[in-house]
């Protein structure tokens, strides 16, 4: 049981060393992540749209569709 107590004392000690971000830094980082998600989503949407149109055109050109 002494090992369990030591473990939790060390966990508490390490948790006190944690440097939490400020509210502004957190909101700024979250905004950047959301922006990257939107840009990436639009990129893949356009890529999907292009490949879909290319596939439709190719199938029509080959008389399959």
PDB file of N, H, CA, C and O in Angstrom:
ATOM      1  N   UNK A   1       0.810  -1.198   0.000  1.00  0.00           N
ATOM      2  CA  UNK A   1       0.000   0.000   0.000  1.00  0.00           C
ATOM      3  C   UNK A   1       0.854   1.262   0.000  1.00  0.00           C
ATOM      4  O   UNK A   1       0.405   2.315  -0.455  1.00  0.00           O
ATOM      5  N   UNK A   2       2.062   1.166   0.499  1.00  0.00           N
ATOM      6  H   UNK A   2       2.426   0.311   0.868  1.00  0.00           H
ATOM      7  CA  UNK A   2       2.932   2.336   0.537  1.00  0.00           C
ATOM      8  C   UNK A   2       3.250   2.811  -0.878  1.00  0.00           C
ATOM      9  O   UNK A   2       3.407   4.008  -1.119  1.00  0.00           O
ATOM     10  N   UNK A   3       3.344   1.862  -1.813  1.00  0.00           N
ATOM     11  H   UNK A   3       3.217   0.890  -1.617  1.00  0.00           H
ATOM     12  CA  UNK A   3       3.631   2.229  -3.193  1.00  0.00           C
ATOM     13  C   UNK A   3       2.475   3.014  -3.805  1.00  0.00           C
ATOM     14  O   UNK A   3       2.690   3.929  -4.601  1.00  0.00           O
ATOM     15  N   UNK A   4       1.255   2.655  -3.434  1.00  0.00           N
ATOM     16  H   UNK A   4       1.080   1.912  -2.787  1.00  0.00           H
ATOM     17  CA  UNK A   4       0.081   3.356  -3.955  1.00  0.00           C
ATOM     18  C   UNK A   4       0.078   4.802  -3.445  1.00  0.00           C
ATOM     19  O   UNK A   4      -0.176   5.734  -4.208  1.00  0.00           O
ATOM     20  N   UNK A   5       0.359   4.978  -2.164  1.00  0.00           N
ATOM     21  H   UNK A   5       0.565   4.221  -1.544  1.00  0.00           H
ATOM     22  CA  UNK A   5       0.416   6.325  -1.598  1.00  0.00           C
ATOM     23  C   UNK A   5       1.510   7.152  -2.242  1.00  0.00           C
ATOM     24  O   UNK A   5       1.315   8.334  -2.526  1.00  0.00           O
ATOM     25  N   UNK A   6       2.656   6.541  -2.473  1.00  0.00           N
ATOM     26  H   UNK A   6       2.815   5.581  -2.242  1.00  0.00           H
ATOM     27  CA  UNK A   6       3.777   7.241  -3.121  1.00  0.00           C
ATOM     28  C   UNK A   6       3.377   7.662  -4.542  1.00  0.00           C
ATOM     29  O   UNK A   6       3.677   8.769  -4.989  1.00  0.00           O
ATOM     30  N   UNK A   7       2.693   6.748  -5.233  1.00  0.00           N
ATOM     31  H   UNK A   7       2.449   5.848  -4.870  1.00  0.00           H
ATOM     32  CA  UNK A   7       2.260   7.038  -6.592  1.00  0.00           C
ATOM     33  C   UNK A   7       1.372   8.283  -6.619  1.00  0.00           C
ATOM     34  O   UNK A   7       1.595   9.186  -7.426  1.00  0.00           O
ATOM     35  N   UNK A   8       0.371   8.334  -5.744  1.00  0.00           N
ATOM     36  H   UNK A   8       0.190   7.600  -5.089  1.00  0.00           H
ATOM     37  CA  UNK A   8      -0.547   9.477  -5.740  1.00  0.00           C
ATOM     38  C   UNK A   8       0.141  10.766  -5.290  1.00  0.00           C
ATOM     39  O   UNK A   8      -0.221  11.845  -5.758  1.00  0.00           O
ATOM     40  N   UNK A   9       1.110  10.677  -4.405  1.00  0.00           N
ATOM     41  H   UNK A   9       1.403   9.800  -4.025  1.00  0.00           H
ATOM     42  CA  UNK A   9       1.876  11.876  -4.017  1.00  0.00           C
ATOM     43  C   UNK A   9       2.672  12.395  -5.209  1.00  0.00           C
ATOM     44  O   UNK A   9       2.760  13.604  -5.425  1.00  0.00           O
ATOM     45  N   UNK A  10       3.247  11.482  -5.977  1.00  0.00           N
ATOM     46  H   UNK A  10       3.175  10.501  -5.801  1.00  0.00           H
ATOM     47  CA  UNK A  10       4.005  11.893  -7.161  1.00  0.00           C
ATOM     48  C   UNK A  10       3.082  12.469  -8.236  1.00  0.00           C
ATOM     49  O   UNK A  10       3.436  13.428  -8.922  1.00  0.00           O
ATOM     50  N   UNK A  11       1.901  11.876  -8.372  1.00  0.00           N
ATOM     51  H   UNK A  11       1.613  11.098  -7.815  1.00  0.00           H
ATOM     52  CA  UNK A  11       0.930  12.408  -9.338  1.00  0.00           C
ATOM     53  C   UNK A  11       0.542  13.828  -8.949  1.00  0.00           C
ATOM     54  O   UNK A  11       0.495  14.714  -9.803  1.00  0.00           O
ATOM     55  N   UNK A  12       0.265  14.049  -7.679  1.00  0.00           N
ATOM     56  H   UNK A  12       0.303  13.329  -6.986  1.00  0.00           H
ATOM     57  CA  UNK A  12      -0.092  15.378  -7.212  1.00  0.00           C
ATOM     58  C   UNK A  12       1.047  16.359  -7.444  1.00  0.00           C
ATOM     59  O   UNK A  12       0.816  17.497  -7.853  1.00  0.00           O
ATOM     60  N   UNK A  13       2.269  15.924  -7.187  1.00  0.00           N
ATOM     61  H   UNK A  13       2.457  14.999  -6.855  1.00  0.00           H
ATOM     62  CA  UNK A  13       3.441  16.770  -7.379  1.00  0.00           C
ATOM     63  C   UNK A  13       3.588  17.166  -8.854  1.00  0.00           C
ATOM     64  O   UNK A  13       3.871  18.323  -9.166  1.00  0.00           O
ATOM     65  N   UNK A  14       3.396  16.201  -9.751  1.00  0.00           N
ATOM     66  H   UNK A  14       3.167  15.261  -9.497  1.00  0.00           H
ATOM     67  CA  UNK A  14       3.518  16.489 -11.180  1.00  0.00           C
ATOM     68  C   UNK A  14       2.373  17.372 -11.671  1.00  0.00           C
ATOM     69  O   UNK A  14       2.575  18.238 -12.522  1.00  0.00           O
ATOM     70  N   UNK A  15       1.179  17.154 -11.138  1.00  0.00           N
ATOM     71  H   UNK A  15       1.016  16.450 -10.446  1.00  0.00           H
ATOM     72  CA  UNK A  15       0.026  17.964 -11.544  1.00  0.00           C
ATOM     73  C   UNK A  15       0.215  19.428 -11.154  1.00  0.00           C
ATOM     74  O   UNK A  15      -0.256  20.323 -11.855  1.00  0.00           O
ATOM     75  N   UNK A  16       0.897  19.672 -10.048  1.00  0.00           N
ATOM     76  H   UNK A  16       1.279  18.944  -9.478  1.00  0.00           H
ATOM     77  CA  UNK A  16       1.145  21.045  -9.620  1.00  0.00           C
ATOM     78  C   UNK A  16       2.153  21.742 -10.523  1.00  0.00           C
ATOM     79  O   UNK A  16       2.188  22.971 -10.578  1.00  0.00           O
ATOM     80  N   UNK A  17       2.961  20.981 -11.223  1.00  0.00           N
ATOM     81  H   UNK A  17       2.933  19.982 -11.178  1.00  0.00           H
ATOM     82  CA  UNK A  17       3.952  21.552 -12.143  1.00  0.00           C
ATOM     83  C   UNK A  17       3.347  21.909 -13.500  1.00  0.00           C
ATOM     84  O   UNK A  17       3.996  22.556 -14.322  1.00  0.00           O
ATOM     85  N   UNK A  18       2.102  21.487 -13.734  1.00  0.00           N
ATOM     86  H   UNK A  18       1.574  20.962 -13.067  1.00  0.00           H
ATOM     87  CA  UNK A  18       1.461  21.711 -15.018  1.00  0.00           C
ATOM     88  C   UNK A  18       1.268  23.200 -15.262  1.00  0.00           C
ATOM     89  O   UNK A  18       0.805  23.933 -14.388  1.00  0.00           O
ATOM     90  N   UNK A  19       1.626  23.631 -16.453  1.00  0.00           N
ATOM     91  H   UNK A  19       2.002  23.036 -17.163  1.00  0.00           H
ATOM     92  CA  UNK A  19       1.479  25.026 -16.847  1.00  0.00           C
ATOM     93  C   UNK A  19       0.254  25.129 -17.757  1.00  0.00           C
ATOM     94  O   UNK A  19       0.345  24.857 -18.955  1.00  0.00           O
ATOM     95  N   UNK A  20      -0.890  25.519 -17.192  1.00  0.00           N
ATOM     96  H   UNK A  20      -0.964  25.740 -16.219  1.00  0.00           H
ATOM     97  CA  UNK A  20      -2.120  25.597 -17.964  1.00  0.00           C
ATOM     98  C   UNK A  20      -2.128  26.874 -18.794  1.00  0.00           C
ATOM     99  O   UNK A  20      -1.625  27.905 -18.349  1.00  0.00           O
ATOM    100  N   UNK A  21      -2.701  26.812 -20.009  1.00  0.00           N
ATOM    101  H   UNK A  21      -3.109  25.974 -20.371  1.00  0.00           H
ATOM    102  CA  UNK A  21      -2.752  28.015 -20.859  1.00  0.00           C
ATOM    103  C   UNK A  21      -3.770  29.017 -20.311  1.00  0.00           C
ATOM    104  O   UNK A  21      -4.711  28.653 -19.606  1.00  0.00           O
ATOM    105  N   UNK A  22      -3.558  30.264 -20.651  1.00  0.00           N
ATOM    106  H   UNK A  22      -2.794  30.560 -21.223  1.00  0.00           H
ATOM    107  CA  UNK A  22      -4.515  31.298 -20.273  1.00  0.00           C
ATOM    108  C   UNK A  22      -5.761  31.156 -21.151  1.00  0.00           C
ATOM    109  O   UNK A  22      -5.749  30.467 -22.171  1.00  0.00           O
ATOM    110  N   UNK A  23      -6.818  31.817 -20.733  1.00  0.00           N
ATOM    111  H   UNK A  23      -6.827  32.377 -19.905  1.00  0.00           H
ATOM    112  CA  UNK A  23      -8.071  31.735 -21.501  1.00  0.00           C
ATOM    113  C   UNK A  23      -7.871  32.263 -22.926  1.00  0.00           C
ATOM    114  O   UNK A  23      -8.379  31.680 -23.884  1.00  0.00           O
ATOM    115  N   UNK A  24      -7.137  33.357 -23.060  1.00  0.00           N
ATOM    116  H   UNK A  24      -6.724  33.831 -22.282  1.00  0.00           H
ATOM    117  CA  UNK A  24      -6.892  33.936 -24.382  1.00  0.00           C
ATOM    118  C   UNK A  24      -6.097  33.007 -25.276  1.00  0.00           C
ATOM    119  O   UNK A  24      -6.409  32.847 -26.457  1.00  0.00           O
ATOM    120  N   UNK A  25      -5.071  32.398 -24.710  1.00  0.00           N
ATOM    121  H   UNK A  25      -4.818  32.528 -23.751  1.00  0.00           H
ATOM    122  CA  UNK A  25      -4.236  31.463 -25.476  1.00  0.00           C
ATOM    123  C   UNK A  25      -5.060  30.243 -25.895  1.00  0.00           C
ATOM    124  O   UNK A  25      -4.929  29.748 -27.014  1.00  0.00           O
ATOM    125  N   UNK A  26      -5.901  29.772 -24.991  1.00  0.00           N
ATOM    126  H   UNK A  26      -6.008  30.174 -24.081  1.00  0.00           H
ATOM    127  CA  UNK A  26      -6.744  28.615 -25.281  1.00  0.00           C
ATOM    128  C   UNK A  26      -7.728  28.932 -26.405  1.00  0.00           C
ATOM    129  O   UNK A  26      -7.894  28.134 -27.328  1.00  0.00           O
ATOM    130  N   UNK A  27      -8.382  30.093 -26.331  1.00  0.00           N
ATOM    131  H   UNK A  27      -8.247  30.741 -25.582  1.00  0.00           H
ATOM    132  CA  UNK A  27      -9.330  30.485 -27.368  1.00  0.00           C
ATOM    133  C   UNK A  27      -8.631  30.714 -28.705  1.00  0.00           C
ATOM    134  O   UNK A  27      -9.176  30.386 -29.759  1.00  0.00           O
ATOM    135  N   UNK A  28      -7.426  31.277 -28.662  1.00  0.00           N
ATOM    136  H   UNK A  28      -6.983  31.544 -27.806  1.00  0.00           H
ATOM    137  CA  UNK A  28      -6.661  31.494 -29.882  1.00  0.00           C
ATOM    138  C   UNK A  28      -6.296  30.166 -30.541  1.00  0.00           C
ATOM    139  O   UNK A  28      -6.431  30.007 -31.754  1.00  0.00           O
ATOM    140  N   UNK A  29      -5.839  29.233 -29.744  1.00  0.00           N
ATOM    141  H   UNK A  29      -5.728  29.362 -28.759  1.00  0.00           H
ATOM    142  CA  UNK A  29      -5.470  27.914 -30.273  1.00  0.00           C
ATOM    143  C   UNK A  29      -6.690  27.182 -30.823  1.00  0.00           C
ATOM    144  O   UNK A  29      -6.615  26.542 -31.873  1.00  0.00           O
ATOM    145  N   UNK A  30      -7.814  27.276 -30.114  1.00  0.00           N
ATOM    146  H   UNK A  30      -7.875  27.796 -29.262  1.00  0.00           H
ATOM    147  CA  UNK A  30      -9.047  26.632 -30.582  1.00  0.00           C
ATOM    148  C   UNK A  30      -9.505  27.251 -31.898  1.00  0.00           C
ATOM    149  O   UNK A  30      -9.984  26.546 -32.786  1.00  0.00           O
ATOM    150  N   UNK A  31      -9.356  28.570 -32.024  1.00  0.00           N
ATOM    151  H   UNK A  31      -8.967  29.143 -31.303  1.00  0.00           H
ATOM    152  CA  UNK A  31      -9.730  29.245 -33.265  1.00  0.00           C
ATOM    153  C   UNK A  31      -8.879  28.789 -34.433  1.00  0.00           C
ATOM    154  O   UNK A  31      -9.385  28.587 -35.537  1.00  0.00           O
ATOM    155  N   UNK A  32      -7.591  28.626 -34.191  1.00  0.00           N
ATOM    156  H   UNK A  32      -7.181  28.790 -33.294  1.00  0.00           H
ATOM    157  CA  UNK A  32      -6.688  28.161 -35.246  1.00  0.00           C
ATOM    158  C   UNK A  32      -7.056  26.749 -35.673  1.00  0.00           C
ATOM    159  O   UNK A  32      -7.068  26.438 -36.864  1.00  0.00           O
ATOM    160  N   UNK A  33      -7.357  25.896 -34.703  1.00  0.00           N
ATOM    161  H   UNK A  33      -7.348  26.149 -33.735  1.00  0.00           H
ATOM    162  CA  UNK A  33      -7.749  24.518 -35.017  1.00  0.00           C
ATOM    163  C   UNK A  33      -9.035  24.506 -35.837  1.00  0.00           C
ATOM    164  O   UNK A  33      -9.132  23.767 -36.817  1.00  0.00           O
ATOM    165  N   UNK A  34     -10.021  25.311 -35.452  1.00  0.00           N
ATOM    166  H   UNK A  34      -9.943  25.911 -34.655  1.00  0.00           H
ATOM    167  CA  UNK A  34     -11.273  25.372 -36.206  1.00  0.00           C
ATOM    168  C   UNK A  34     -11.058  25.887 -37.625  1.00  0.00           C
ATOM    169  O   UNK A  34     -11.661  25.384 -38.572  1.00  0.00           O
ATOM    170  N   UNK A  35     -10.200  26.888 -37.766  1.00  0.00           N
ATOM    171  H   UNK A  35      -9.710  27.297 -36.996  1.00  0.00           H
ATOM    172  CA  UNK A  35      -9.892  27.415 -39.096  1.00  0.00           C
ATOM    173  C   UNK A  35      -9.253  26.341 -39.973  1.00  0.00           C
ATOM    174  O   UNK A  35      -9.621  26.186 -41.137  1.00  0.00           O
ATOM    175  N   UNK A  36      -8.312  25.613 -39.422  1.00  0.00           N
ATOM    176  H   UNK A  36      -8.013  25.739 -38.476  1.00  0.00           H
ATOM    177  CA  UNK A  36      -7.651  24.535 -40.176  1.00  0.00           C
ATOM    178  C   UNK A  36      -8.663  23.457 -40.559  1.00  0.00           C
ATOM    179  O   UNK A  36      -8.609  22.923 -41.667  1.00  0.00           O
ATOM    180  N   UNK A  37      -9.590  23.132 -39.647  1.00  0.00           N
ATOM    181  H   UNK A  37      -9.634  23.566 -38.747  1.00  0.00           H
ATOM    182  CA  UNK A  37     -10.620  22.142 -39.958  1.00  0.00           C
ATOM    183  C   UNK A  37     -11.514  22.607 -41.103  1.00  0.00           C
ATOM    184  O   UNK A  37     -11.845  21.824 -41.993  1.00  0.00           O
ATOM    185  N   UNK A  38     -11.902  23.873 -41.081  1.00  0.00           N
ATOM    186  H   UNK A  38     -11.633  24.510 -40.358  1.00  0.00           H
ATOM    187  CA  UNK A  38     -12.761  24.395 -42.142  1.00  0.00           C
ATOM    188  C   UNK A  38     -12.022  24.392 -43.477  1.00  0.00           C
ATOM    189  O   UNK A  38     -12.571  23.955 -44.489  1.00  0.00           O
ATOM    190  N   UNK A  39     -10.792  24.874 -43.485  1.00  0.00           N
ATOM    191  H   UNK A  39     -10.347  25.229 -42.663  1.00  0.00           H
ATOM    192  CA  UNK A  39     -10.009  24.917 -44.727  1.00  0.00           C
ATOM    193  C   UNK A  39      -9.803  23.503 -45.273  1.00  0.00           C
ATOM    194  O   UNK A  39      -9.952  23.272 -46.473  1.00  0.00           O
ATOM    195  N   UNK A  40      -9.466  22.571 -44.405  1.00  0.00           N
ATOM    196  H   UNK A  40      -9.345  22.759 -43.430  1.00  0.00           H
ATOM    197  CA  UNK A  40      -9.257  21.186 -44.834  1.00  0.00           C
ATOM    198  C   UNK A  40     -10.565  20.580 -45.342  1.00  0.00           C
ATOM    199  O   UNK A  40     -10.569  19.860 -46.341  1.00  0.00           O
ATOM    200  N   UNK A  41     -11.671  20.867 -44.659  1.00  0.00           N
ATOM    201  H   UNK A  41     -11.667  21.452 -43.848  1.00  0.00           H
ATOM    202  CA  UNK A  41     -12.967  20.360 -45.100  1.00  0.00           C
ATOM    203  C   UNK A  41     -13.349  20.868 -46.476  1.00  0.00           C
ATOM    204  O   UNK A  41     -13.820  20.102 -47.317  1.00  0.00           O
ATOM    205  N   UNK A  42     -13.148  22.162 -46.713  1.00  0.00           N
ATOM    206  H   UNK A  42     -12.765  22.785 -46.030  1.00  0.00           H
ATOM    207  CA  UNK A  42     -13.453  22.741 -48.022  1.00  0.00           C
ATOM    208  C   UNK A  42     -12.540  22.144 -49.083  1.00  0.00           C
ATOM    209  O   UNK A  42     -12.995  21.852 -50.189  1.00  0.00           O
ATOM    210  N   UNK A  43     -11.272  21.957 -48.772  1.00  0.00           N
ATOM    211  H   UNK A  43     -10.903  22.194 -47.874  1.00  0.00           H
ATOM    212  CA  UNK A  43     -10.322  21.363 -49.713  1.00  0.00           C
ATOM    213  C   UNK A  43     -10.780  19.962 -50.138  1.00  0.00           C
ATOM    214  O   UNK A  43     -10.827  19.653 -51.329  1.00  0.00           O
ATOM    215  N   UNK A  44     -11.112  19.128 -49.167  1.00  0.00           N
ATOM    216  H   UNK A  44     -11.074  19.378 -48.200  1.00  0.00           H
ATOM    217  CA  UNK A  44     -11.522  17.761 -49.503  1.00  0.00           C
ATOM    218  C   UNK A  44     -12.891  17.733 -50.187  1.00  0.00           C
ATOM    219  O   UNK A  44     -13.152  16.859 -51.013  1.00  0.00           O
ATOM    220  N   UNK A  45     -13.766  18.689 -49.844  1.00  0.00           N
ATOM    221  H   UNK A  45     -13.554  19.399 -49.173  1.00  0.00           H
ATOM    222  CA  UNK A  45     -15.053  18.778 -50.530  1.00  0.00           C
ATOM    223  C   UNK A  45     -14.845  19.103 -52.010  1.00  0.00           C
ATOM    224  O   UNK A  45     -15.459  18.486 -52.880  1.00  0.00           O
ATOM    225  N   UNK A  46     -13.978  20.075 -52.288  1.00  0.00           N
ATOM    226  H   UNK A  46     -13.479  20.577 -51.582  1.00  0.00           H
ATOM    227  CA  UNK A  46     -13.690  20.433 -53.677  1.00  0.00           C
ATOM    228  C   UNK A  46     -13.006  19.291 -54.425  1.00  0.00           C
ATOM    229  O   UNK A  46     -13.301  19.035 -55.592  1.00  0.00           O
ATOM    230  N   UNK A  47     -12.093  18.611 -53.743  1.00  0.00           N
ATOM    231  H   UNK A  47     -11.853  18.819 -52.795  1.00  0.00           H
ATOM    232  CA  UNK A  47     -11.416  17.460 -54.348  1.00  0.00           C
ATOM    233  C   UNK A  47     -12.430  16.369 -54.677  1.00  0.00           C
ATOM    234  O   UNK A  47     -12.378  15.788 -55.761  1.00  0.00           O
ATOM    235  N   UNK A  48     -13.339  16.086 -53.769  1.00  0.00           N
ATOM    236  H   UNK A  48     -13.381  16.557 -52.888  1.00  0.00           H
ATOM    237  CA  UNK A  48     -14.371  15.076 -53.984  1.00  0.00           C
ATOM    238  C   UNK A  48     -15.283  15.474 -55.131  1.00  0.00           C
ATOM    239  O   UNK A  48     -15.644  14.643 -55.965  1.00  0.00           O
ATOM    240  N   UNK A  49     -15.656  16.751 -55.169  1.00  0.00           N
ATOM    241  H   UNK A  49     -15.363  17.425 -54.492  1.00  0.00           H
ATOM    242  CA  UNK A  49     -16.508  17.249 -56.236  1.00  0.00           C
ATOM    243  C   UNK A  49     -15.824  17.088 -57.598  1.00  0.00           C
ATOM    244  O   UNK A  49     -16.449  16.671 -58.573  1.00  0.00           O
ATOM    245  N   UNK A  50     -14.542  17.423 -57.648  1.00  0.00           N
ATOM    246  H   UNK A  50     -14.035  17.762 -56.856  1.00  0.00           H
ATOM    247  CA  UNK A  50     -13.792  17.291 -58.895  1.00  0.00           C
ATOM    248  C   UNK A  50     -13.679  15.846 -59.349  1.00  0.00           C
ATOM    249  O   UNK A  50     -13.893  15.549 -60.525  1.00  0.00           O
ATOM    250  N   UNK A  51     -13.346  14.945 -58.437  1.00  0.00           N
ATOM    251  H   UNK A  51     -13.173  15.186 -57.482  1.00  0.00           H
ATOM    252  CA  UNK A  51     -13.229  13.534 -58.802  1.00  0.00           C
ATOM    253  C   UNK A  51     -14.584  12.940 -59.188  1.00  0.00           C
ATOM    254  O   UNK A  51     -14.662  12.088 -60.073  1.00  0.00           O
ATOM    255  N   UNK A  52     -15.640  13.388 -58.529  1.00  0.00           N
ATOM    256  H   UNK A  52     -15.576  14.081 -57.810  1.00  0.00           H
ATOM    257  CA  UNK A  52     -16.984  12.917 -58.857  1.00  0.00           C
ATOM    258  C   UNK A  52     -17.364  13.345 -60.272  1.00  0.00           C
ATOM    259  O   UNK A  52     -17.874  12.543 -61.053  1.00  0.00           O
ATOM    260  N   UNK A  53     -17.114  14.601 -60.593  1.00  0.00           N
ATOM    261  H   UNK A  53     -16.700  15.253 -59.958  1.00  0.00           H
ATOM    262  CA  UNK A  53     -17.415  15.087 -61.942  1.00  0.00           C
ATOM    263  C   UNK A  53     -16.544  14.399 -62.985  1.00  0.00           C
ATOM    264  O   UNK A  53     -17.021  14.057 -64.067  1.00  0.00           O
ATOM    265  N   UNK A  54     -15.274  14.197 -62.665  1.00  0.00           N
ATOM    266  H   UNK A  54     -14.886  14.474 -61.786  1.00  0.00           H
ATOM    267  CA  UNK A  54     -14.371  13.504 -63.586  1.00  0.00           C
ATOM    268  C   UNK A  54     -14.845  12.076 -63.837  1.00  0.00           C
ATOM    269  O   UNK A  54     -14.828  11.611 -64.976  1.00  0.00           O
ATOM    270  N   UNK A  55     -15.262  11.389 -62.801  1.00  0.00           N
ATOM    271  H   UNK A  55     -15.276  11.767 -61.876  1.00  0.00           H
ATOM    272  CA  UNK A  55     -15.748  10.018 -62.934  1.00  0.00           C
ATOM    273  C   UNK A  55     -17.025   9.974 -63.762  1.00  0.00           C
ATOM    274  O   UNK A  55     -17.181   9.116 -64.631  1.00  0.00           O
ATOM    275  N   UNK A  56     -17.939  10.904 -63.490  1.00  0.00           N
ATOM    276  H   UNK A  56     -17.812  11.602 -62.784  1.00  0.00           H
ATOM    277  CA  UNK A  56     -19.180  10.952 -64.271  1.00  0.00           C
ATOM    278  C   UNK A  56     -18.884  11.217 -65.740  1.00  0.00           C
ATOM    279  O   UNK A  56     -19.458  10.573 -66.619  1.00  0.00           O
ATOM    280  N   UNK A  57     -17.999  12.155 -66.005  1.00  0.00           N
ATOM    281  H   UNK A  57     -17.534  12.678 -65.292  1.00  0.00           H
ATOM    282  CA  UNK A  57     -17.636  12.463 -67.391  1.00  0.00           C
ATOM    283  C   UNK A  57     -16.992  11.261 -68.076  1.00  0.00           C
ATOM    284  O   UNK A  57     -17.304  10.943 -69.224  1.00  0.00           O
ATOM    285  N   UNK A  58     -16.095  10.603 -67.359  1.00  0.00           N
ATOM    286  H   UNK A  58     -15.841  10.861 -66.427  1.00  0.00           H
ATOM    287  CA  UNK A  58     -15.403   9.456 -67.923  1.00  0.00           C
ATOM    288  C   UNK A  58     -16.371   8.312 -68.215  1.00  0.00           C
ATOM    289  O   UNK A  58     -16.270   7.674 -69.263  1.00  0.00           O
ATOM    290  N   UNK A  59     -17.296   8.047 -67.312  1.00  0.00           N
ATOM    291  H   UNK A  59     -17.377   8.565 -66.461  1.00  0.00           H
ATOM    292  CA  UNK A  59     -18.278   6.991 -67.539  1.00  0.00           C
ATOM    293  C   UNK A  59     -19.196   7.329 -68.702  1.00  0.00           C
ATOM    294  O   UNK A  59     -19.557   6.447 -69.481  1.00  0.00           O
ATOM    295  N   UNK A  60     -19.583   8.610 -68.830  1.00  0.00           N
ATOM    296  H   UNK A  60     -19.290   9.326 -68.197  1.00  0.00           H
ATOM    297  CA  UNK A  60     -20.415   9.021 -69.958  1.00  0.00           C
ATOM    298  C   UNK A  60     -19.643   8.914 -71.267  1.00  0.00           C
ATOM    299  O   UNK A  60     -20.201   8.490 -72.279  1.00  0.00           O
ATOM    300  N   UNK A  61     -18.375   9.290 -71.262  1.00  0.00           N
ATOM    301  H   UNK A  61     -17.921   9.635 -70.440  1.00  0.00           H
ATOM    302  CA  UNK A  61     -17.555   9.233 -72.465  1.00  0.00           C
ATOM    303  C   UNK A  61     -17.351   7.794 -72.928  1.00  0.00           C
ATOM    304  O   UNK A  61     -17.221   7.536 -74.125  1.00  0.00           O
ATOM    305  N   UNK A  62     -17.324   6.876 -71.998  1.00  0.00           N
ATOM    306  H   UNK A  62     -17.430   7.086 -71.026  1.00  0.00           H
ATOM    307  CA  UNK A  62     -17.147   5.461 -72.346  1.00  0.00           C
ATOM    308  C   UNK A  62     -18.469   4.765 -72.626  1.00  0.00           C
ATOM    309  O   UNK A  62     -18.482   3.590 -72.992  1.00  0.00           O
ATOM    310  N   UNK A  63     -19.580   5.469 -72.460  1.00  0.00           N
ATOM    311  H   UNK A  63     -19.570   6.424 -72.162  1.00  0.00           H
ATOM    312  CA  UNK A  63     -20.893   4.921 -72.744  1.00  0.00           C
ATOM    313  C   UNK A  63     -21.369   3.936 -71.687  1.00  0.00           C
ATOM    314  O   UNK A  63     -22.263   3.132 -71.950  1.00  0.00           O
ATOM    315  N   UNK A  64     -20.800   3.987 -70.528  1.00  0.00           N
ATOM    316  H   UNK A  64     -20.074   4.641 -70.314  1.00  0.00           H
ATOM    317  CA  UNK A  64     -21.188   3.061 -69.459  1.00  0.00           C
ATOM    318  C   UNK A  64     -22.396   3.593 -68.701  1.00  0.00           C
ATOM    319  O   UNK A  64     -23.161   2.821 -68.122  1.00  0.00           O
ATOM    320  N   UNK A  65     -22.561   4.858 -68.703  1.00  0.00           N
ATOM    321  H   UNK A  65     -21.939   5.485 -69.173  1.00  0.00           H
ATOM    322  CA  UNK A  65     -23.640   5.462 -67.924  1.00  0.00           C
ATOM    323  C   UNK A  65     -24.661   6.111 -68.790  1.00  0.00           C
ATOM    324  O   UNK A  65     -25.637   6.666 -68.286  1.00  0.00           O
TER     325      UNK A  65
END
